[in-house]
Amino acid sequence: MFSPFFYLYIGMSLSVLTYMIGAMIMALPIPVYGVKKWGPRLIGDGIYSAVWINIYGGVIYLIQSISQAIGVSWSYFITWIETVVSEEISMYTFTRAFSGLLSSVDPSIAIFFAPISYIISLLTGIIASTETFIVIAFIINNYYGFFIAFGIALMSIPFRVGKGIGASLISFSIVFEIGLPYMPDFLNGLGMNPLRIELGLPSSANLNNGLVYLTTVLIPTAMTSLVILPLVYLGILAGLSMGLSYAIGGSYKLPIPLEIF
């Protein structure tokens, strides 16, 4: 994988090429608006890409400054989410042990507790999803600078071929690098931190209470704190990313009018 500066160099070369193509189109002795309109657009695109290349270091610094200002820490987030996986494994073990306890007491009633097998499958899927999420978070934290540089290079391609994808990469990297580590605070603020779930295997004399706890407390709390609210938070970040993407790669115009034809 190339360094971010390699893609910034490619982006600068493409922005100069875009500017030159725009200037040559404006110089063509062809009074056809459908062709001539690309002249000022390409010149504007070239200048706009060059601006992004020059402020790349400032964008990285701004991301770090905002992260420090709101008090987020990637090291704490990684530790937290790894602990969440341990908690999910404990929930899985608890549910499996509870299912085995029911079967050992009276195998004939096991059929009435078949939904527990679905709960076990659900917890297995949650564990796999969280572990995948850890990998994605690791990639974002370690390569967000690369994604921003690569996005700038894509935005520099002439005729706006990679403008949308490039702007999306830039906005995604900025928003998720800042916002993703804030997830534990988001869940804490709503009182739904998954690390606060208490587990305890009931005795054979209290199976009814254990079943009630499993179905009315443990599973609803796990679903809310491990699936629903994290998805809501990711949806908020995705919405912010889409808005920033439109602001970066939308209908931008330079303060100097170039549409003279």
N, C-alpha and C positions, 0 to 999 in steps of 0.2 A: 504494500500500500504506500503510495506516494505521500509526501508531507503536504500540509496545507499550502505552503509557499509555492510548491510546484503548480498547484491548481490556480493560485493567484497569478502566477506568471502566465499560465495558459489563458486565464480570464483577461489579463491585460492585453495579450496579443489579440484575442478575439474582439475586445472592445475597440482596439485601434482599427482592426479590419472592418468592424461594423461601421465605425465613423467614416472610414475611407470609402466604403461602398455607398453610404448615404451621400457623401459629398459628390461622388461620381454620378449618382443618379440625378442629383440636383443640377449637375452640369450638362446633362444630356439635352440636346436640342430637340426634344420630343415633347410637345405641349399636350401630353396625355395625363390627365389627373390621376388615373388609376396607377400609373407608374411613378409619376413625380411625387405622389404623396408619401412614398416610402423614403424619400430623401431626408426630410426633416425628422421622420420617425427614427430612422437608423442613426442619424447623428445624435439625437436625444438619447437613444438606447446606449450608444457607445459612451457618451459622457456619463450617463447614469451608472453604468457598470464600472467605469473608472472610479467614480466616487465611492462606490461600495468597496472596491479593491483598496482604496487609500484609507478607508475608515475601518478596515478589518480588525486591526489591533485595538481600536477604540471600542468596537463592538464586544470583543472578548473582555476587555477591561470593564465595560459597563455590565456585562453579565455577572462577573465576579463581584462587582460593587453592589449590585442589587441583591445578590445572594447573601452577602455579608450583612446588608442593611436589614433584611427580613429574618436573619438568624437561621438560615438553613445550612445543613451540613451533610455532605454526601457520605462521609464516614459514619455518621450517626444513622443515616437512612439505610445504608447497607447492613449495618449491625442490626437495626430494627427489623428489616424485612427477613433477614436470616433467622432471627428469633421468632418471627411470625411463622416461618416454615416449620420450626421446631414445635410451635404451638399447634399447628395444623396436624403434624404427625401425632402429637399427643391426643388430639381429638379423634383421629383415626383409630389409634390404639384403644382409646376409651370405648369407642363405639363397637369395635370388634370384640373387646373383652365383655362388654355388656351383652352383645348378641350371643356370645358363647355361654355366658352365665344363664341366660334365658333357656337356651337349649339344654343345658345340663340339668336344670331344675325339672323340666318336664318337656321332653322332645315333642310330645304331641301338640303342644301349643306353639311350636316354632312357626307353623304356617301362618299364625295370626300376626306374627311380627316380621313378615316378609318385607314390608317397607324399609326395615333397617338395612337390608342389603342395598337398596337404592341410595340410602344415606351414605353407606360406606363407599359406593361408587362415586357419589357426589363429592365426598371428601377427597377421594383419590384424584378426581379431576381438578379440584381446587389446589391441591398440593402441586400437581404438574403445572398448572397455570402460574402459580406464584414463582416456581423455580424458573419458568420461562421468562417471567417478568424481571427476575433478578438479572438474567443474561441481557435483556434489553436495556435495563437501567445501567448496567456496566458499560455497554456499548455507547450509550448516550453520554455518560460522564467522561469517558476516555477519548471519544472521537467527535465531540460536538464541534470542535474547531475545524476538523477535517470536513464535516458535513457543511458547515457554513462556507468554507472556501470552495468546496465542490459546487455548492448552490450558486455562488457568485460566478463561477466558470460557466455553469449552465445558462445563467441569465445573460452572459456575454455573447452567446451564440447569435450570429446575425439572423434577422427576420423573426426574432422572438420565438425561435423554435423551442428553447428550453426555459422560457421565462416562468411559466407556471410551476414546473417541477423545481426549478432553482429557488424560487421564492418560497415554496412550501418547505424545502429542506432548510432554508435559513430560519424561517419562522418556527418550524418544529424544533430545531436545535436550541434556539433562544428560549422558547417558552418551556420546554420540558427540562432543560438544564437548570432553569431557575425554579420551576414549579414542582417538579416531581419529588424532590427531597422534602417538600412541605407536607406531603401526604400524612405522615404521622401526626403532625399538629392539627391537620384538618379533622382527622378521626378523633383525636383527643378533645377537640373543641365541641364535637357532637356527642361526646361521651361513649364512643363506640370503638375504643382501642381493643383490638383482638387479644392483646397480651393480658388483659384483665379478666379473661374468661376462666372461671374456676372449674376444675375437673375433680371428680371423686367417684370411684366405682362403688355403687351401692351394694349392700349385703343381700343375700338371697331373701331375707325377710322384708326387704324394702324395694323389691323389684318394681312395684307399682309407682312408688315415688321416683325411682330412677327413670322409668319410662316417661313419666310426666315431665321430669327435668330434661330428658333428651329431646322430647318433641316440642316442648313449649319454651325452653330456655336456650339450650345449647345450640340446636340447629338453627332456630330463627336468628340468634345472636351471631352465629358464625356466618350465616348467609348475608346478614346485613353488614357486618364489619369486614368480611373478607371478600365479598362479591359486589353487593349492591352499591355501597358507599364508595369503594375504590373505583368502580365503573363510573359513578356520578362524577367523581373528582377528575378522572381521566377525560370524561366528556367535557368538563369545564375547560381543562387544558387544551383539548382538541379545538373547542370553539374559539378560544383565545388565539390559538395557532392559525386557524383559518382566517380570523380577522386580521392578524398581523401579516399573513401571507398576501391577502388582498391589498393591504396598505403598501407592502414592499413591491409586489409585482403587478399591481392593478394599473389603472389608467393614469400613469404619472406623466407630468408635463414639466418642462424646464421653465424657469421664470423668464427666460428670454425667448420670445416667439420666433420659431423657425419656419412656421407654415406661411411662406411668402408667396407660394404659387396657388 
